[in-house]
Amino acid sequence: MLLVRGRAAGTALTGTLYEPGERAPTFRGAPDGSAPYTWVCDGFYEVESGGQVQRVGDRELRIAFEEPLPRGFETRERALDAAKAHVRTQFARIGVEENEVDIEVLHADEAEA
């Protein structure tokens, strides 16, 4: 299991990439299990009211979260490319330039250490 984490403007977003042989979570909308790699990560966007207050850089925003976005991929390279793009896109949705997002890929056991 790999974690793909983006950090920018004082906050972070982490998604999970399940590799062959690992059991990805099952829920409505999840890939059918035939893809060897499964990417799961929340989506979020700014709202005017409601949501969760989050400090992003020097701004306070109200953020609403979407259901996790599960996607299946045939190769690790495609899965990681899509995971990184997804994380950058979430930051862009709240006004953070994609090139300001630092992406790191960790094995889940490295993140716990």
DRENPA-3360 file (N, C-alpha, C; in nm, 2 decimals, always signed):
BEGIN
1 = MLLVRGRA = +0.08/-0.12/+0.00/+0.00/+0.00/+0.00/+0.09/+0.12/+0.00 ~ +0.06/+0.21/-0.09/+0.13/+0.34/-0.10/+0.04/+0.45/-0.06 ~ +0.10/+0.55/+0.00/+0.03/+0.68/+0.04/+0.09/+0.79/-0.05 ~ +0.00/+0.86/-0.12/+0.04/+0.97/-0.20/-0.01/+1.10/-0.13 ~ +0.09/+1.18/-0.08/+0.06/+1.30/+0.00/+0.10/+1.42/-0.07 ~ +0.01/+1.52/-0.07/+0.04/+1.65/-0.12/+0.04/+1.75/-0.01 ~ +0.14/+1.84/-0.01/+0.15/+1.94/+0.10/+0.16/+2.08/+0.03 ~ +0.08/+2.18/+0.07/+0.09/+2.31/+0.02/+0.02/+2.40/+0.11;
9 = AGTALTGT = +0.06/+2.53/+0.12/-0.01/+2.63/+0.20/-0.05/+2.59/+0.34 ~ +0.04/+2.51/+0.40/+0.02/+2.48/+0.54/-0.08/+2.36/+0.57 ~ -0.12/+2.29/+0.46/-0.21/+2.18/+0.48/-0.17/+2.06/+0.39 ~ -0.24/+1.95/+0.41/-0.20/+1.83/+0.34/-0.32/+1.75/+0.30 ~ -0.30/+1.67/+0.20/-0.41/+1.57/+0.15/-0.33/+1.44/+0.12 ~ -0.38/+1.33/+0.17/-0.32/+1.20/+0.15/-0.43/+1.10/+0.10 ~ -0.39/+1.03/-0.01/-0.47/+0.93/-0.06/-0.40/+0.79/-0.06 ~ -0.47/+0.69/-0.08/-0.41/+0.55/-0.07/-0.41/+0.48/-0.21;
17 = LYEPGERA = -0.30/+0.42/-0.24/-0.29/+0.34/-0.36/-0.27/+0.19/-0.32 ~ -0.37/+0.11/-0.35/-0.36/-0.03/-0.31/-0.30/-0.10/-0.43 ~ -0.20/-0.19/-0.40/-0.13/-0.26/-0.50/-0.18/-0.40/-0.52 ~ -0.13/-0.47/-0.62/-0.18/-0.61/-0.64/-0.16/-0.69/-0.51 ~ -0.26/-0.77/-0.48/-0.25/-0.86/-0.37/-0.31/-0.80/-0.24 ~ -0.33/-0.67/-0.24/-0.38/-0.60/-0.13/-0.53/-0.58/-0.15 ~ -0.61/-0.58/-0.04/-0.75/-0.57/-0.05/-0.79/-0.42/-0.03 ~ -0.84/-0.37/-0.15/-0.89/-0.23/-0.14/-1.03/-0.23/-0.08;
25 = PTFRGAPD = -1.07/-0.12/-0.02/-1.20/-0.11/+0.05/-1.31/-0.14/-0.06 ~ -1.42/-0.19/-0.01/-1.53/-0.21/-0.10/-1.64/-0.12/-0.05 ~ -1.70/-0.05/-0.14/-1.81/+0.04/-0.12/-1.87/+0.08/-0.25 ~ -1.99/+0.14/-0.25/-2.06/+0.17/-0.37/-1.97/+0.26/-0.45 ~ -1.95/+0.23/-0.58/-1.87/+0.31/-0.67/-1.72/+0.26/-0.68 ~ -1.68/+0.17/-0.59/-1.54/+0.12/-0.59/-1.52/+0.04/-0.72 ~ -1.40/+0.03/-0.77/-1.37/-0.05/-0.88/-1.41/-0.20/-0.85 ~ -1.43/-0.28/-0.95/-1.48/-0.41/-0.94/-1.38/-0.51/-0.89;
33 = GSAPYTWV = -1.26/-0.47/-0.87/-1.15/-0.56/-0.82/-1.07/-0.62/-0.93 ~ -1.10/-0.60/-1.05/-1.02/-0.66/-1.16/-0.90/-0.58/-1.19 ~ -0.89/-0.45/-1.15/-0.78/-0.37/-1.18/-0.67/-0.40/-1.07 ~ -0.55/-0.42/-1.10/-0.45/-0.45/-1.00/-0.41/-0.34/-0.91 ~ -0.44/-0.21/-0.95/-0.41/-0.10/-0.87/-0.54/-0.02/-0.85 ~ -0.56/+0.02/-0.72/-0.68/+0.10/-0.69/-0.64/+0.22/-0.61 ~ -0.68/+0.34/-0.66/-0.65/+0.47/-0.60/-0.78/+0.51/-0.53 ~ -0.77/+0.55/-0.40/-0.88/+0.60/-0.32/-0.84/+0.73/-0.25;
41 = CDGFYEVE = -0.91/+0.84/-0.28/-0.88/+0.97/-0.21/-1.00/+1.06/-0.21 ~ -1.02/+1.13/-0.10/-1.13/+1.23/-0.10/-1.11/+1.34/-0.20 ~ -1.22/+1.40/-0.23/-1.21/+1.52/-0.31/-1.27/+1.63/-0.22 ~ -1.23/+1.76/-0.25/-1.29/+1.87/-0.17/-1.29/+1.99/-0.25 ~ -1.37/+2.09/-0.21/-1.38/+2.22/-0.28/-1.43/+2.32/-0.18 ~ -1.41/+2.45/-0.21/-1.45/+2.56/-0.13/-1.60/+2.59/-0.14 ~ -1.66/+2.62/-0.02/-1.81/+2.65/-0.02/-1.82/+2.78/+0.06 ~ -1.93/+2.85/+0.04/-1.95/+2.98/+0.11/-2.00/+2.96/+0.25;
49 = SGGQVQRV = -2.08/+2.86/+0.27/-2.13/+2.83/+0.40/-2.13/+2.68/+0.43 ~ -2.13/+2.65/+0.56/-2.12/+2.50/+0.59/-1.98/+2.46/+0.58 ~ -1.97/+2.33/+0.56/-1.83/+2.27/+0.54/-1.75/+2.28/+0.66 ~ -1.62/+2.26/+0.65/-1.53/+2.26/+0.76/-1.43/+2.37/+0.74 ~ -1.41/+2.45/+0.84/-1.31/+2.56/+0.83/-1.17/+2.51/+0.83 ~ -1.10/+2.55/+0.73/-0.96/+2.51/+0.71/-0.87/+2.63/+0.68 ~ -0.76/+2.64/+0.74/-0.66/+2.75/+0.72/-0.57/+2.70/+0.60 ~ -0.57/+2.77/+0.49/-0.49/+2.74/+0.38/-0.40/+2.87/+0.35;
57 = GDRELRIA = -0.28/+2.86/+0.38/-0.19/+2.98/+0.36/-0.23/+3.08/+0.46 ~ -0.26/+3.20/+0.41/-0.31/+3.31/+0.49/-0.46/+3.33/+0.49 ~ -0.53/+3.23/+0.43/-0.67/+3.24/+0.42/-0.74/+3.14/+0.50 ~ -0.86/+3.17/+0.55/-0.95/+3.07/+0.61/-1.06/+3.04/+0.52 ~ -1.08/+2.91/+0.48/-1.18/+2.87/+0.38/-1.27/+2.77/+0.45 ~ -1.39/+2.76/+0.39/-1.48/+2.66/+0.43/-1.47/+2.55/+0.32 ~ -1.44/+2.43/+0.36/-1.42/+2.32/+0.27/-1.53/+2.21/+0.28 ~ -1.58/+2.17/+0.17/-1.67/+2.06/+0.17/-1.60/+1.94/+0.11;
65 = FEEPLPRG = -1.63/+1.82/+0.16/-1.56/+1.70/+0.11/-1.66/+1.62/+0.03 ~ -1.61/+1.56/-0.07/-1.69/+1.46/-0.15/-1.65/+1.32/-0.11 ~ -1.74/+1.23/-0.15/-1.71/+1.09/-0.13/-1.57/+1.05/-0.19 ~ -1.50/+0.96/-0.13/-1.37/+0.92/-0.19/-1.39/+0.88/-0.34 ~ -1.29/+0.91/-0.41/-1.29/+0.88/-0.56/-1.21/+0.75/-0.59 ~ -1.27/+0.64/-0.59/-1.20/+0.51/-0.62/-1.18/+0.50/-0.77 ~ -1.06/+0.46/-0.81/-1.03/+0.44/-0.95/-0.93/+0.32/-0.97 ~ -0.96/+0.24/-1.07/-0.87/+0.13/-1.09/-0.78/+0.15/-1.21;
73 = FETRERAL = -0.66/+0.09/-1.20/-0.55/+0.11/-1.30/-0.48/-0.02/-1.33 ~ -0.43/-0.03/-1.45/-0.36/-0.15/-1.49/-0.22/-0.15/-1.46 ~ -0.16/-0.03/-1.45/-0.01/-0.02/-1.42/+0.01/+0.07/-1.30 ~ +0.12/+0.04/-1.23/+0.16/+0.13/-1.12/+0.19/+0.27/-1.17 ~ +0.26/+0.28/-1.28/+0.29/+0.42/-1.33/+0.17/+0.50/-1.36 ~ +0.07/+0.44/-1.42/-0.06/+0.51/-1.45/-0.13/+0.55/-1.32 ~ -0.13/+0.46/-1.23/-0.20/+0.48/-1.10/-0.13/+0.60/-1.03 ~ +0.00/+0.60/-1.02/+0.07/+0.71/-0.95/+0.06/+0.84/-1.02;
81 = DAAKAHVR = +0.06/+0.84/-1.15/+0.04/+0.96/-1.23/-0.10/+1.02/-1.20 ~ -0.20/+0.93/-1.20/-0.34/+0.98/-1.17/-0.35/+1.03/-1.03 ~ -0.29/+0.96/-0.93/-0.29/+0.99/-0.79/-0.23/+1.13/-0.77 ~ -0.12/+1.16/-0.83/-0.05/+1.29/-0.82/-0.14/+1.40/-0.88 ~ -0.19/+1.37/-1.00/-0.28/+1.47/-1.06/-0.40/+1.50/-0.98 ~ -0.46/+1.39/-0.92/-0.58/+1.41/-0.83/-0.55/+1.50/-0.72 ~ -0.44/+1.48/-0.65/-0.40/+1.56/-0.53/-0.38/+1.70/-0.57 ~ -0.30/+1.73/-0.68/-0.28/+1.86/-0.73/-0.41/+1.93/-0.77;
89 = TQFARIGV = -0.50/+1.86/-0.83/-0.63/+1.92/-0.87/-0.71/+1.96/-0.75 ~ -0.71/+1.88/-0.64/-0.78/+1.92/-0.52/-0.73/+2.05/-0.46 ~ -0.60/+2.07/-0.46/-0.54/+2.20/-0.41/-0.58/+2.31/-0.51 ~ -0.58/+2.29/-0.64/-0.62/+2.39/-0.74/-0.76/+2.43/-0.71 ~ -0.85/+2.34/-0.67/-0.99/+2.37/-0.65/-1.01/+2.47/-0.54 ~ -0.91/+2.49/-0.45/-0.92/+2.59/-0.34/-0.82/+2.70/-0.36 ~ -0.77/+2.72/-0.48/-0.69/+2.83/-0.51/-0.54/+2.82/-0.49 ~ -0.49/+2.70/-0.48/-0.34/+2.68/-0.46/-0.29/+2.63/-0.60;
97 = EENEVDIE = -0.19/+2.70/-0.65/-0.13/+2.67/-0.77/-0.07/+2.53/-0.77 ~ -0.10/+2.45/-0.87/-0.05/+2.31/-0.88/+0.10/+2.30/-0.86 ~ +0.18/+2.39/-0.91/+0.32/+2.38/-0.90/+0.37/+2.41/-0.75 ~ +0.28/+2.46/-0.67/+0.32/+2.48/-0.53/+0.30/+2.36/-0.44 ~ +0.24/+2.25/-0.50/+0.21/+2.13/-0.42/+0.33/+2.04/-0.42 ~ +0.38/+2.01/-0.31/+0.49/+1.91/-0.29/+0.42/+1.77/-0.28 ~ +0.46/+1.68/-0.36/+0.40/+1.54/-0.36/+0.51/+1.45/-0.31 ~ +0.47/+1.36/-0.22/+0.56/+1.25/-0.18/+0.48/+1.12/-0.18;
105 = VLHADEAE = +0.55/+1.01/-0.21/+0.50/+0.88/-0.22/+0.57/+0.79/-0.12 ~ +0.49/+0.74/-0.03/+0.55/+0.66/+0.08/+0.48/+0.52/+0.09 ~ +0.55/+0.42/+0.13/+0.49/+0.30/+0.17/+0.42/+0.32/+0.30 ~ +0.31/+0.26/+0.32/+0.23/+0.28/+0.44/+0.31/+0.26/+0.56 ~ +0.39/+0.16/+0.57/+0.47/+0.13/+0.69/+0.57/+0.24/+0.71 ~ +0.62/+0.31/+0.61/+0.71/+0.42/+0.63/+0.64/+0.54/+0.70 ~ +0.52/+0.56/+0.66/+0.44/+0.67/+0.72/+0.41/+0.65/+0.86 ~ +0.40/+0.53/+0.91/+0.37/+0.50/+1.05/+0.49/+0.52/+1.14;
113 = A = +0.61/+0.51/+1.08/+0.73/+0.51/+1.16/+0.76/+0.65/+1.20;
% end
